[in-house]
Amino acid sequence: MTTYEYRCDSDGVSFVVRFPLGTAPESVACERCGDQARRVFSKPMLPRSPRRDLVAAIEHAEKTRTDPDVVTSLPSTGARKRTPVLPLTPSLRRLPRP
């Protein structure tokens, strides 16, 4: 579900409605007066995250644009269970194994 903002021209009141992505109509009924309120485009809700985290993410993106992070080993995924291997049928034994 995505949040869409609507503003009523007669009241001047803004309100938020949630619709599935891409299905929001251009206008909906105002919650106060019932007139048609048109959809407005607002800035993303970035200020809700701490400013230092946002600045750190932007700086990391700028740095890795020209100097990518170097990975020296794969991250550990924990202990893996081996899947049991069924014995091959005699007719399949001659096929190459992956």
C-alpha positions as CSV (number, residue, x, y, z in Angstrom):
1,M,0.0,0.0,0.0
2,T,1.2,3.5,-0.9
3,T,0.4,6.7,0.8
4,Y,-1.1,9.5,-1.4
5,E,-1.7,13.1,-0.4
6,Y,-4.9,15.0,-1.5
7,R,-5.8,18.6,-1.0
8,C,-9.3,20.1,-1.1
9,D,-9.6,23.3,-3.0
10,S,-12.6,24.6,-1.1
11,D,-11.3,23.9,2.4
12,G,-7.5,24.0,1.8
13,V,-7.2,20.9,3.9
14,S,-4.6,18.2,3.1
15,F,-5.2,14.6,4.0
16,V,-3.6,11.2,3.3
17,V,-5.2,8.2,1.7
18,R,-3.6,4.7,1.1
19,F,-4.1,2.8,-2.1
20,P,-2.2,0.0,-3.8
21,L,0.7,1.3,-5.9
22,G,-0.4,2.9,-9.2
23,T,-4.2,2.7,-8.5
24,A,-4.7,6.1,-6.8
25,P,-7.4,8.2,-8.6
26,E,-6.7,11.8,-9.5
27,S,-9.4,13.0,-7.1
28,V,-11.3,11.7,-4.1
29,A,-14.0,13.1,-1.8
30,C,-12.8,15.4,0.9
31,E,-13.1,14.1,4.4
32,R,-14.5,17.3,5.7
33,C,-16.8,18.8,3.1
34,G,-17.3,16.0,0.6
35,D,-16.1,18.1,-2.4
36,Q,-13.6,16.6,-4.8
37,A,-10.0,16.9,-3.6
38,R,-7.2,16.6,-6.1
39,R,-4.0,14.6,-5.7
40,V,-0.9,16.6,-4.9
41,F,2.7,15.5,-5.1
42,S,4.8,16.0,-1.9
43,K,8.4,15.4,-1.0
44,P,9.3,11.9,0.2
45,M,9.4,11.3,4.0
46,L,13.2,11.4,4.3
47,P,13.3,13.7,7.3
48,R,11.9,10.9,9.5
49,S,15.3,9.1,9.4
50,P,18.1,10.6,11.4
51,R,20.1,13.2,9.4
52,R,23.4,11.6,10.2
53,D,22.3,8.3,8.7
54,L,21.1,10.0,5.5
55,V,24.4,11.9,5.2
56,A,26.4,8.8,5.8
57,A,24.5,6.9,3.1
58,I,25.0,9.7,0.6
59,E,28.7,9.9,1.4
60,H,29.1,6.1,1.0
61,A,27.3,6.3,-2.4
62,E,29.5,9.1,-3.6
63,K,32.7,7.3,-2.4
64,T,31.8,3.9,-4.0
65,R,30.9,5.6,-7.3
66,T,34.7,5.9,-8.2
67,D,36.2,3.6,-5.5
68,P,34.1,0.5,-5.0
69,D,34.2,-1.6,-1.9
70,V,36.6,-4.5,-2.1
71,V,35.3,-7.9,-0.9
72,T,38.0,-10.3,0.3
73,S,35.8,-13.2,1.3
74,L,32.2,-14.3,1.2
75,P,30.0,-13.6,4.2
76,S,29.3,-16.6,6.3
77,T,25.8,-18.1,5.9
78,G,26.0,-20.4,8.9
79,A,26.2,-24.1,8.9
80,R,24.6,-25.7,5.8
81,K,23.0,-29.1,5.8
82,R,24.0,-31.4,3.1
83,T,21.2,-32.7,1.1
84,P,21.2,-36.4,0.9
85,V,22.2,-37.8,-2.5
86,L,20.2,-40.6,-3.9
87,P,22.2,-43.4,-5.5
88,L,22.3,-43.2,-9.3
89,T,20.5,-45.7,-11.4
90,P,22.8,-47.8,-13.5
91,S,21.7,-46.0,-16.7
92,L,22.5,-42.6,-15.3
93,R,26.0,-43.3,-14.0
94,R,27.7,-42.7,-17.3
95,L,26.3,-39.1,-17.5
96,P,28.7,-36.3,-16.6
97,R,28.3,-34.9,-13.1
98,P,28.0,-31.1,-12.5
